[in-house]
Each structure stands twice: as C-alpha cells, then as structure tokens.
Amino acid sequence: SIARAGGTVIGVGRSAMDDTAQKVAAAGGRFEAVAADLGDPAKAAAMLDRVWDESGPVDGLVNNAGIIRRADAVELTE
C-alpha cells in the first residue's frame, strides 16, 4: 500500500477521517485530511487545485464515495 511504502495519503471528505489517519500512520505513511463536499464540481476542482499546489502532483486516485439513487445514469446531474 501507499502507506507501507512511506507515501502520503490525502483523504478528502465531509466527515472525520481519524480512523483512516491512524491506520495510515500505523503503516508508516503520512495522512492529510481535506474537508470538502464534492457535490459541487467547481468546489471539487478548486479543492484539487489547492491540494496540487500544497502537496504536488497526485499519483493515484481511489474514488470511494457515492450515494444510492435509483435512476438511469443519464437522469443524474453531474
């Protein structure tokens, strides 16, 4: 994992990430928590620009967020 390799994990979300931070630290990595609501594309883009400016290029992405909404994909907004 990134943490075991000594890398930095940047967590982005609306809720506390204390458990993740502890697990990353225990594995030897560094964790940065970024509070953001990704429901607004403009705010999401601004958050990514800020993270890039502060931490450098992002080498990987895990998208682990979502909602349950029963509808065809073409009926959902961005």
PDB file of N, CA, C and O in Angstrom:
ATOM      1  N   SER A   1       0.829  -1.188   0.000  1.00  0.00           N
ATOM      2  CA  SER A   1       0.000   0.000   0.000  1.00  0.00           C
ATOM      3  C   SER A   1       0.872   1.250   0.000  1.00  0.00           C
ATOM      4  O   SER A   1       2.076   1.188   0.250  1.00  0.00           O
ATOM      5  N   ILE A   2       0.258   2.355  -0.278  1.00  0.00           N
ATOM      6  CA  ILE A   2       0.972   3.634  -0.303  1.00  0.00           C
ATOM      7  C   ILE A   2       1.555   3.939   1.066  1.00  0.00           C
ATOM      8  O   ILE A   2       2.698   4.382   1.177  1.00  0.00           O
ATOM      9  N   ALA A   3       0.770   3.703   2.106  1.00  0.00           N
ATOM     10  CA  ALA A   3       1.243   3.988   3.470  1.00  0.00           C
ATOM     11  C   ALA A   3       2.455   3.124   3.828  1.00  0.00           C
ATOM     12  O   ALA A   3       3.425   3.627   4.395  1.00  0.00           O
ATOM     13  N   ARG A   4       2.405   1.846   3.504  1.00  0.00           N
ATOM     14  CA  ARG A   4       3.539   0.956   3.817  1.00  0.00           C
ATOM     15  C   ARG A   4       4.793   1.352   3.058  1.00  0.00           C
ATOM     16  O   ARG A   4       5.905   1.079   3.512  1.00  0.00           O
ATOM     17  N   ALA A   5       4.628   1.997   1.903  1.00  0.00           N
ATOM     18  CA  ALA A   5       5.775   2.451   1.122  1.00  0.00           C
ATOM     19  C   ALA A   5       6.274   3.812   1.596  1.00  0.00           C
ATOM     20  O   ALA A   5       7.222   4.358   1.031  1.00  0.00           O
ATOM     21  N   GLY A   6       5.629   4.368   2.647  1.00  0.00           N
ATOM     22  CA  GLY A   6       6.053   5.654   3.188  1.00  0.00           C
ATOM     23  C   GLY A   6       5.466   6.846   2.473  1.00  0.00           C
ATOM     24  O   GLY A   6       5.935   7.970   2.654  1.00  0.00           O
ATOM     25  N   GLY A   7       4.450   6.622   1.665  1.00  0.00           N
ATOM     26  CA  GLY A   7       3.841   7.698   0.897  1.00  0.00           C
ATOM     27  C   GLY A   7       2.838   8.507   1.692  1.00  0.00           C
ATOM     28  O   GLY A   7       2.527   8.199   2.843  1.00  0.00           O
ATOM     29  N   THR A   8       2.348   9.534   1.058  1.00  0.00           N
ATOM     30  CA  THR A   8       1.336  10.404   1.648  1.00  0.00           C
ATOM     31  C   THR A   8      -0.026  10.041   1.088  1.00  0.00           C
ATOM     32  O   THR A   8      -0.199   9.924  -0.125  1.00  0.00           O
ATOM     33  N   VAL A   9      -0.986   9.865   1.973  1.00  0.00           N
ATOM     34  CA  VAL A   9      -2.364   9.610   1.593  1.00  0.00           C
ATOM     35  C   VAL A   9      -3.157  10.874   1.910  1.00  0.00           C
ATOM     36  O   VAL A   9      -3.122  11.370   3.036  1.00  0.00           O
ATOM     37  N   ILE A  10      -3.862  11.386   0.925  1.00  0.00           N
ATOM     38  CA  ILE A  10      -4.686  12.569   1.116  1.00  0.00           C
ATOM     39  C   ILE A  10      -6.141  12.120   1.091  1.00  0.00           C
ATOM     40  O   ILE A  10      -6.644  11.658   0.067  1.00  0.00           O
ATOM     41  N   GLY A  11      -6.805  12.263   2.228  1.00  0.00           N
ATOM     42  CA  GLY A  11      -8.207  11.884   2.332  1.00  0.00           C
ATOM     43  C   GLY A  11      -9.084  13.107   2.144  1.00  0.00           C
ATOM     44  O   GLY A  11      -8.851  14.145   2.764  1.00  0.00           O
ATOM     45  N   VAL A  12     -10.089  12.990   1.292  1.00  0.00           N
ATOM     46  CA  VAL A  12     -10.996  14.093   1.019  1.00  0.00           C
ATOM     47  C   VAL A  12     -12.399  13.642   1.367  1.00  0.00           C
ATOM     48  O   VAL A  12     -12.854  12.603   0.888  1.00  0.00           O
ATOM     49  N   GLY A  13     -13.092  14.413   2.197  1.00  0.00           N
ATOM     50  CA  GLY A  13     -14.449  14.032   2.540  1.00  0.00           C
ATOM     51  C   GLY A  13     -15.123  15.043   3.435  1.00  0.00           C
ATOM     52  O   GLY A  13     -14.552  16.070   3.802  1.00  0.00           O
ATOM     53  N   ARG A  14     -16.378  14.717   3.780  1.00  0.00           N
ATOM     54  CA  ARG A  14     -17.170  15.604   4.626  1.00  0.00           C
ATOM     55  C   ARG A  14     -17.112  15.208   6.093  1.00  0.00           C
ATOM     56  O   ARG A  14     -17.417  16.024   6.963  1.00  0.00           O
ATOM     57  N   SER A  15     -16.728  13.979   6.381  1.00  0.00           N
ATOM     58  CA  SER A  15     -16.744  13.519   7.769  1.00  0.00           C
ATOM     59  C   SER A  15     -15.324  13.298   8.286  1.00  0.00           C
ATOM     60  O   SER A  15     -14.354  13.347   7.530  1.00  0.00           O
ATOM     61  N   ALA A  16     -15.230  13.057   9.578  1.00  0.00           N
ATOM     62  CA  ALA A  16     -13.928  12.855  10.219  1.00  0.00           C
ATOM     63  C   ALA A  16     -13.224  11.632   9.635  1.00  0.00           C
ATOM     64  O   ALA A  16     -13.866  10.643   9.283  1.00  0.00           O
ATOM     65  N   MET A  17     -11.924  11.709   9.540  1.00  0.00           N
ATOM     66  CA  MET A  17     -11.124  10.627   8.967  1.00  0.00           C
ATOM     67  C   MET A  17     -10.085  10.122   9.953  1.00  0.00           C
ATOM     68  O   MET A  17      -9.010   9.666   9.561  1.00  0.00           O
ATOM     69  N   ASP A  18     -10.416  10.207  11.241  1.00  0.00           N
ATOM     70  CA  ASP A  18      -9.469   9.835  12.289  1.00  0.00           C
ATOM     71  C   ASP A  18      -9.017   8.382  12.188  1.00  0.00           C
ATOM     72  O   ASP A  18      -7.833   8.088  12.354  1.00  0.00           O
ATOM     73  N   ASP A  19      -9.941   7.481  11.919  1.00  0.00           N
ATOM     74  CA  ASP A  19      -9.601   6.061  11.823  1.00  0.00           C
ATOM     75  C   ASP A  19      -8.626   5.811  10.676  1.00  0.00           C
ATOM     76  O   ASP A  19      -7.656   5.067  10.823  1.00  0.00           O
ATOM     77  N   THR A  20      -8.892   6.431   9.546  1.00  0.00           N
ATOM     78  CA  THR A  20      -8.001   6.284   8.392  1.00  0.00           C
ATOM     79  C   THR A  20      -6.628   6.870   8.699  1.00  0.00           C
ATOM     80  O   THR A  20      -5.606   6.275   8.359  1.00  0.00           O
ATOM     81  N   ALA A  21      -6.604   8.023   9.333  1.00  0.00           N
ATOM     82  CA  ALA A  21      -5.329   8.654   9.684  1.00  0.00           C
ATOM     83  C   ALA A  21      -4.507   7.742  10.588  1.00  0.00           C
ATOM     84  O   ALA A  21      -3.297   7.613  10.403  1.00  0.00           O
ATOM     85  N   GLN A  22      -5.152   7.113  11.559  1.00  0.00           N
ATOM     86  CA  GLN A  22      -4.442   6.206  12.465  1.00  0.00           C
ATOM     87  C   GLN A  22      -3.889   4.992  11.724  1.00  0.00           C
ATOM     88  O   GLN A  22      -2.762   4.568  11.980  1.00  0.00           O
ATOM     89  N   LYS A  23      -4.675   4.435  10.811  1.00  0.00           N
ATOM     90  CA  LYS A  23      -4.225   3.260  10.058  1.00  0.00           C
ATOM     91  C   LYS A  23      -3.067   3.600   9.126  1.00  0.00           C
ATOM     92  O   LYS A  23      -2.132   2.812   8.985  1.00  0.00           O
ATOM     93  N   VAL A  24      -3.124   4.758   8.495  1.00  0.00           N
ATOM     94  CA  VAL A  24      -2.028   5.178   7.614  1.00  0.00           C
ATOM     95  C   VAL A  24      -0.755   5.387   8.430  1.00  0.00           C
ATOM     96  O   VAL A  24       0.320   4.945   8.025  1.00  0.00           O
ATOM     97  N   ALA A  25      -0.870   6.052   9.566  1.00  0.00           N
ATOM     98  CA  ALA A  25       0.297   6.282  10.431  1.00  0.00           C
ATOM     99  C   ALA A  25       0.879   4.964  10.926  1.00  0.00           C
ATOM    100  O   ALA A  25       2.099   4.800  10.955  1.00  0.00           O
ATOM    101  N   ALA A  26       0.026   4.028  11.315  1.00  0.00           N
ATOM    102  CA  ALA A  26       0.491   2.731  11.810  1.00  0.00           C
ATOM    103  C   ALA A  26       1.228   1.949  10.725  1.00  0.00           C
ATOM    104  O   ALA A  26       2.101   1.137  11.028  1.00  0.00           O
ATOM    105  N   ALA A  27       0.880   2.190   9.470  1.00  0.00           N
ATOM    106  CA  ALA A  27       1.538   1.508   8.356  1.00  0.00           C
ATOM    107  C   ALA A  27       2.795   2.232   7.891  1.00  0.00           C
ATOM    108  O   ALA A  27       3.493   1.752   6.997  1.00  0.00           O
ATOM    109  N   GLY A  28       3.090   3.391   8.495  1.00  0.00           N
ATOM    110  CA  GLY A  28       4.308   4.112   8.160  1.00  0.00           C
ATOM    111  C   GLY A  28       4.147   5.243   7.169  1.00  0.00           C
ATOM    112  O   GLY A  28       5.139   5.808   6.708  1.00  0.00           O
ATOM    113  N   GLY A  29       2.924   5.581   6.837  1.00  0.00           N
ATOM    114  CA  GLY A  29       2.693   6.670   5.882  1.00  0.00           C
ATOM    115  C   GLY A  29       2.309   7.957   6.571  1.00  0.00           C
ATOM    116  O   GLY A  29       2.267   8.037   7.798  1.00  0.00           O
ATOM    117  N   ARG A  30       2.035   8.948   5.776  1.00  0.00           N
ATOM    118  CA  ARG A  30       1.606  10.250   6.265  1.00  0.00           C
ATOM    119  C   ARG A  30       0.211  10.496   5.722  1.00  0.00           C
ATOM    120  O   ARG A  30      -0.076  10.157   4.574  1.00  0.00           O
ATOM    121  N   PHE A  31      -0.666  11.085   6.538  1.00  0.00           N
ATOM    122  CA  PHE A  31      -2.047  11.317   6.147  1.00  0.00           C
ATOM    123  C   PHE A  31      -2.374  12.788   6.231  1.00  0.00           C
ATOM    124  O   PHE A  31      -2.033  13.455   7.208  1.00  0.00           O
ATOM    125  N   GLU A  32      -3.037  13.294   5.205  1.00  0.00           N
ATOM    126  CA  GLU A  32      -3.530  14.668   5.205  1.00  0.00           C
ATOM    127  C   GLU A  32      -5.036  14.613   4.980  1.00  0.00           C
ATOM    128  O   GLU A  32      -5.499  14.039   3.994  1.00  0.00           O
ATOM    129  N   ALA A  33      -5.792  15.203   5.882  1.00  0.00           N
ATOM    130  CA  ALA A  33      -7.241  15.252   5.745  1.00  0.00           C
ATOM    131  C   ALA A  33      -7.641  16.572   5.104  1.00  0.00           C
ATOM    132  O   ALA A  33      -7.176  17.635   5.515  1.00  0.00           O
ATOM    133  N   VAL A  34      -8.500  16.502   4.103  1.00  0.00           N
ATOM    134  CA  VAL A  34      -9.009  17.685   3.419  1.00  0.00           C
ATOM    135  C   VAL A  34     -10.526  17.642   3.505  1.00  0.00           C
ATOM    136  O   VAL A  34     -11.158  16.732   2.968  1.00  0.00           O
ATOM    137  N   ALA A  35     -11.106  18.617   4.175  1.00  0.00           N
ATOM    138  CA  ALA A  35     -12.562  18.685   4.289  1.00  0.00           C
ATOM    139  C   ALA A  35     -13.140  19.298   3.026  1.00  0.00           C
ATOM    140  O   ALA A  35     -12.785  20.414   2.646  1.00  0.00           O
ATOM    141  N   ALA A  36     -14.035  18.559   2.377  1.00  0.00           N
ATOM    142  CA  ALA A  36     -14.649  19.067   1.146  1.00  0.00           C
ATOM    143  C   ALA A  36     -15.919  18.292   0.850  1.00  0.00           C
ATOM    144  O   ALA A  36     -16.016  17.097   1.130  1.00  0.00           O
ATOM    145  N   ASP A  37     -16.887  18.987   0.282  1.00  0.00           N
ATOM    146  CA  ASP A  37     -18.106  18.369  -0.225  1.00  0.00           C
ATOM    147  C   ASP A  37     -17.968  18.339  -1.737  1.00  0.00           C
ATOM    148  O   ASP A  37     -17.955  19.387  -2.382  1.00  0.00           O
ATOM    149  N   LEU A  38     -17.866  17.163  -2.296  1.00  0.00           N
ATOM    150  CA  LEU A  38     -17.598  17.029  -3.719  1.00  0.00           C
ATOM    151  C   LEU A  38     -18.860  17.093  -4.576  1.00  0.00           C
ATOM    152  O   LEU A  38     -18.817  16.792  -5.769  1.00  0.00           O
ATOM    153  N   GLY A  39     -19.977  17.482  -3.974  1.00  0.00           N
ATOM    154  CA  GLY A  39     -21.222  17.604  -4.708  1.00  0.00           C
ATOM    155  C   GLY A  39     -21.258  18.785  -5.662  1.00  0.00           C
ATOM    156  O   GLY A  39     -22.106  18.830  -6.553  1.00  0.00           O
ATOM    157  N   ASP A  40     -20.368  19.729  -5.496  1.00  0.00           N
ATOM    158  CA  ASP A  40     -20.294  20.912  -6.357  1.00  0.00           C
ATOM    159  C   ASP A  40     -19.025  20.799  -7.208  1.00  0.00           C
ATOM    160  O   ASP A  40     -17.922  20.901  -6.671  1.00  0.00           O
ATOM    161  N   PRO A  41     -19.159  20.591  -8.513  1.00  0.00           N
ATOM    162  CA  PRO A  41     -17.970  20.400  -9.362  1.00  0.00           C
ATOM    163  C   PRO A  41     -16.963  21.544  -9.287  1.00  0.00           C
ATOM    164  O   PRO A  41     -15.759  21.290  -9.332  1.00  0.00           O
ATOM    165  N   ALA A  42     -17.409  22.782  -9.175  1.00  0.00           N
ATOM    166  CA  ALA A  42     -16.478  23.917  -9.098  1.00  0.00           C
ATOM    167  C   ALA A  42     -15.674  23.859  -7.802  1.00  0.00           C
ATOM    168  O   ALA A  42     -14.472  24.123  -7.797  1.00  0.00           O
ATOM    169  N   LYS A  43     -16.340  23.514  -6.709  1.00  0.00           N
ATOM    170  CA  LYS A  43     -15.623  23.401  -5.428  1.00  0.00           C
ATOM    171  C   LYS A  43     -14.673  22.204  -5.439  1.00  0.00           C
ATOM    172  O   LYS A  43     -13.590  22.266  -4.856  1.00  0.00           O
ATOM    173  N   ALA A  44     -15.069  21.128  -6.092  1.00  0.00           N
ATOM    174  CA  ALA A  44     -14.192  19.959  -6.198  1.00  0.00           C
ATOM    175  C   ALA A  44     -12.930  20.309  -6.980  1.00  0.00           C
ATOM    176  O   ALA A  44     -11.828  19.923  -6.589  1.00  0.00           O
ATOM    177  N   ALA A  45     -13.085  21.037  -8.079  1.00  0.00           N
ATOM    178  CA  ALA A  45     -11.931  21.448  -8.884  1.00  0.00           C
ATOM    179  C   ALA A  45     -11.013  22.378  -8.098  1.00  0.00           C
ATOM    180  O   ALA A  45      -9.791  22.255  -8.170  1.00  0.00           O
ATOM    181  N   ALA A  46     -11.603  23.310  -7.345  1.00  0.00           N
ATOM    182  CA  ALA A  46     -10.802  24.227  -6.528  1.00  0.00           C
ATOM    183  C   ALA A  46     -10.042  23.465  -5.452  1.00  0.00           C
ATOM    184  O   ALA A  46      -8.889  23.785  -5.163  1.00  0.00           O
ATOM    185  N   MET A  47     -10.683  22.454  -4.853  1.00  0.00           N
ATOM    186  CA  MET A  47     -10.017  21.634  -3.837  1.00  0.00           C
ATOM    187  C   MET A  47      -8.831  20.902  -4.450  1.00  0.00           C
ATOM    188  O   MET A  47      -7.755  20.863  -3.855  1.00  0.00           O
ATOM    189  N   LEU A  48      -9.015  20.323  -5.630  1.00  0.00           N
ATOM    190  CA  LEU A  48      -7.927  19.597  -6.279  1.00  0.00           C
ATOM    191  C   LEU A  48      -6.775  20.535  -6.625  1.00  0.00           C
ATOM    192  O   LEU A  48      -5.612  20.173  -6.452  1.00  0.00           O
ATOM    193  N   ASP A  49      -7.082  21.729  -7.107  1.00  0.00           N
ATOM    194  CA  ASP A  49      -6.029  22.718  -7.381  1.00  0.00           C
ATOM    195  C   ASP A  49      -5.256  23.058  -6.115  1.00  0.00           C
ATOM    196  O   ASP A  49      -4.028  23.148  -6.141  1.00  0.00           O
ATOM    197  N   ARG A  50      -5.974  23.248  -4.997  1.00  0.00           N
ATOM    198  CA  ARG A  50      -5.321  23.584  -3.729  1.00  0.00           C
ATOM    199  C   ARG A  50      -4.424  22.441  -3.256  1.00  0.00           C
ATOM    200  O   ARG A  50      -3.291  22.671  -2.833  1.00  0.00           O
ATOM    201  N   VAL A  51      -4.935  21.206  -3.329  1.00  0.00           N
ATOM    202  CA  VAL A  51      -4.137  20.045  -2.914  1.00  0.00           C
ATOM    203  C   VAL A  51      -2.894  19.925  -3.788  1.00  0.00           C
ATOM    204  O   VAL A  51      -1.800  19.670  -3.285  1.00  0.00           O
ATOM    205  N   TRP A  52      -3.061  20.106  -5.089  1.00  0.00           N
ATOM    206  CA  TRP A  52      -1.921  20.020  -6.012  1.00  0.00           C
ATOM    207  C   TRP A  52      -0.877  21.079  -5.681  1.00  0.00           C
ATOM    208  O   TRP A  52       0.321  20.793  -5.671  1.00  0.00           O
ATOM    209  N   ASP A  53      -1.334  22.314  -5.409  1.00  0.00           N
ATOM    210  CA  ASP A  53      -0.406  23.397  -5.065  1.00  0.00           C
ATOM    211  C   ASP A  53       0.333  23.121  -3.767  1.00  0.00           C
ATOM    212  O   ASP A  53       1.521  23.424  -3.655  1.00  0.00           O
ATOM    213  N   GLU A  54      -0.357  22.548  -2.783  1.00  0.00           N
ATOM    214  CA  GLU A  54       0.237  22.330  -1.466  1.00  0.00           C
ATOM    215  C   GLU A  54       1.047  21.039  -1.376  1.00  0.00           C
ATOM    216  O   GLU A  54       2.030  20.983  -0.637  1.00  0.00           O
ATOM    217  N   SER A  55       0.653  20.003  -2.113  1.00  0.00           N
ATOM    218  CA  SER A  55       1.269  18.684  -1.937  1.00  0.00           C
ATOM    219  C   SER A  55       1.982  18.166  -3.174  1.00  0.00           C
ATOM    220  O   SER A  55       2.695  17.165  -3.095  1.00  0.00           O
ATOM    221  N   GLY A  56       1.810  18.812  -4.293  1.00  0.00           N
ATOM    222  CA  GLY A  56       2.435  18.344  -5.522  1.00  0.00           C
ATOM    223  C   GLY A  56       1.504  17.424  -6.293  1.00  0.00           C
ATOM    224  O   GLY A  56       0.347  17.239  -5.917  1.00  0.00           O
ATOM    225  N   PRO A  57       2.018  16.850  -7.376  1.00  0.00           N
ATOM    226  CA  PRO A  57       1.196  16.002  -8.235  1.00  0.00           C
ATOM    227  C   PRO A  57       0.580  14.820  -7.475  1.00  0.00           C
ATOM    228  O   PRO A  57       1.181  14.265  -6.555  1.00  0.00           O
ATOM    229  N   VAL A  58      -0.605  14.467  -7.883  1.00  0.00           N
ATOM    230  CA  VAL A  58      -1.308  13.317  -7.316  1.00  0.00           C
ATOM    231  C   VAL A  58      -0.979  12.119  -8.202  1.00  0.00           C
ATOM    232  O   VAL A  58      -1.195  12.162  -9.413  1.00  0.00           O
ATOM    233  N   ASP A  59      -0.455  11.047  -7.596  1.00  0.00           N
ATOM    234  CA  ASP A  59      -0.012   9.890  -8.363  1.00  0.00           C
ATOM    235  C   ASP A  59      -1.076   8.809  -8.514  1.00  0.00           C
ATOM    236  O   ASP A  59      -0.938   7.922  -9.355  1.00  0.00           O
ATOM    237  N   GLY A  60      -2.125   8.872  -7.716  1.00  0.00           N
ATOM    238  CA  GLY A  60      -3.167   7.851  -7.810  1.00  0.00           C
ATOM    239  C   GLY A  60      -4.449   8.361  -7.198  1.00  0.00           C
ATOM    240  O   GLY A  60      -4.448   9.343  -6.457  1.00  0.00           O
ATOM    241  N   LEU A  61      -5.546   7.691  -7.510  1.00  0.00           N
ATOM    242  CA  LEU A  61      -6.849   8.105  -7.006  1.00  0.00           C
ATOM    243  C   LEU A  61      -7.688   6.885  -6.695  1.00  0.00           C
ATOM    244  O   LEU A  61      -7.764   5.949  -7.491  1.00  0.00           O
ATOM    245  N   VAL A  62      -8.317   6.900  -5.536  1.00  0.00           N
ATOM    246  CA  VAL A  62      -9.315   5.898  -5.184  1.00  0.00           C
ATOM    247  C   VAL A  62     -10.606   6.647  -4.918  1.00  0.00           C
ATOM    248  O   VAL A  62     -10.685   7.440  -3.979  1.00  0.00           O
ATOM    249  N   ASN A  63     -11.606   6.405  -5.727  1.00  0.00           N
ATOM    250  CA  ASN A  63     -12.900   7.041  -5.544  1.00  0.00           C
ATOM    251  C   ASN A  63     -13.756   6.095  -4.715  1.00  0.00           C
ATOM    252  O   ASN A  63     -14.211   5.059  -5.200  1.00  0.00           O
ATOM    253  N   ASN A  64     -13.968   6.466  -3.464  1.00  0.00           N
ATOM    254  CA  ASN A  64     -14.699   5.607  -2.546  1.00  0.00           C
ATOM    255  C   ASN A  64     -15.865   6.382  -1.946  1.00  0.00           C
ATOM    256  O   ASN A  64     -16.107   6.323  -0.741  1.00  0.00           O
ATOM    257  N   ALA A  65     -16.574   7.099  -2.784  1.00  0.00           N
ATOM    258  CA  ALA A  65     -17.714   7.891  -2.326  1.00  0.00           C
ATOM    259  C   ALA A  65     -18.897   7.589  -3.224  1.00  0.00           C
ATOM    260  O   ALA A  65     -18.740   7.202  -4.382  1.00  0.00           O
ATOM    261  N   GLY A  66     -20.051   7.769  -2.683  1.00  0.00           N
ATOM    262  CA  GLY A  66     -21.210   7.556  -3.527  1.00  0.00           C
ATOM    263  C   GLY A  66     -22.505   7.678  -2.759  1.00  0.00           C
ATOM    264  O   GLY A  66     -22.530   7.837  -1.538  1.00  0.00           O
ATOM    265  N   ILE A  67     -23.556   7.599  -3.504  1.00  0.00           N
ATOM    266  CA  ILE A  67     -24.894   7.633  -2.935  1.00  0.00           C
ATOM    267  C   ILE A  67     -25.720   6.564  -3.642  1.00  0.00           C
ATOM    268  O   ILE A  67     -25.346   6.069  -4.705  1.00  0.00           O
ATOM    269  N   ILE A  68     -26.821   6.229  -3.045  1.00  0.00           N
ATOM    270  CA  ILE A  68     -27.734   5.301  -3.699  1.00  0.00           C
ATOM    271  C   ILE A  68     -28.899   6.113  -4.232  1.00  0.00           C
ATOM    272  O   ILE A  68     -29.665   6.703  -3.470  1.00  0.00           O
ATOM    273  N   ARG A  69     -29.019   6.132  -5.524  1.00  0.00           N
ATOM    274  CA  ARG A  69     -30.125   6.818  -6.174  1.00  0.00           C
ATOM    275  C   ARG A  69     -30.587   5.922  -7.311  1.00  0.00           C
ATOM    276  O   ARG A  69     -29.832   5.672  -8.251  1.00  0.00           O
ATOM    277  N   ARG A  70     -31.782   5.452  -7.236  1.00  0.00           N
ATOM    278  CA  ARG A  70     -32.302   4.520  -8.235  1.00  0.00           C
ATOM    279  C   ARG A  70     -32.791   5.294  -9.460  1.00  0.00           C
ATOM    280  O   ARG A  70     -33.927   5.768  -9.494  1.00  0.00           O
ATOM    281  N   ALA A  71     -31.918   5.415 -10.466  1.00  0.00           N
ATOM    282  CA  ALA A  71     -32.278   6.081 -11.712  1.00  0.00           C
ATOM    283  C   ALA A  71     -31.227   5.714 -12.749  1.00  0.00           C
ATOM    284  O   ALA A  71     -30.119   5.301 -12.406  1.00  0.00           O
ATOM    285  N   ASP A  72     -31.581   5.867 -14.010  1.00  0.00           N
ATOM    286  CA  ASP A  72     -30.608   5.651 -15.079  1.00  0.00           C
ATOM    287  C   ASP A  72     -29.531   6.733 -15.008  1.00  0.00           C
ATOM    288  O   ASP A  72     -29.816   7.868 -14.626  1.00  0.00           O
ATOM    289  N   ALA A  73     -28.308   6.389 -15.371  1.00  0.00           N
ATOM    290  CA  ALA A  73     -27.187   7.327 -15.300  1.00  0.00           C
ATOM    291  C   ALA A  73     -27.473   8.619 -16.062  1.00  0.00           C
ATOM    292  O   ALA A  73     -27.050   9.692 -15.632  1.00  0.00           O
ATOM    293  N   VAL A  74     -28.173   8.535 -17.168  1.00  0.00           N
ATOM    294  CA  VAL A  74     -28.446   9.731 -17.965  1.00  0.00           C
ATOM    295  C   VAL A  74     -29.428  10.671 -17.270  1.00  0.00           C
ATOM    296  O   VAL A  74     -29.571  11.820 -17.690  1.00  0.00           O
ATOM    297  N   GLU A  75     -30.103  10.215 -16.225  1.00  0.00           N
ATOM    298  CA  GLU A  75     -31.040  11.042 -15.481  1.00  0.00           C
ATOM    299  C   GLU A  75     -30.404  11.746 -14.288  1.00  0.00           C
ATOM    300  O   GLU A  75     -31.059  12.548 -13.621  1.00  0.00           O
ATOM    301  N   LEU A  76     -29.141  11.456 -14.015  1.00  0.00           N
ATOM    302  CA  LEU A  76     -28.448  12.068 -12.871  1.00  0.00           C
ATOM    303  C   LEU A  76     -27.689  13.301 -13.335  1.00  0.00           C
ATOM    304  O   LEU A  76     -27.143  13.338 -14.438  1.00  0.00           O
ATOM    305  N   THR A  77     -27.668  14.305 -12.474  1.00  0.00           N
ATOM    306  CA  THR A  77     -26.869  15.505 -12.782  1.00  0.00           C
ATOM    307  C   THR A  77     -25.405  15.218 -12.525  1.00  0.00           C
ATOM    308  O   THR A  77     -25.049  14.204 -11.924  1.00  0.00           O
ATOM    309  N   GLU A  78     -24.574  16.116 -12.983  1.00  0.00           N
ATOM    310  CA  GLU A  78     -23.137  15.961 -12.771  1.00  0.00           C
ATOM    311  C   GLU A  78     -22.842  15.847 -11.296  1.00  0.00           C
ATOM    312  O   GLU A  78     -21.682  15.710 -10.907  1.00  0.00           O
TER     313      GLU A  78
END
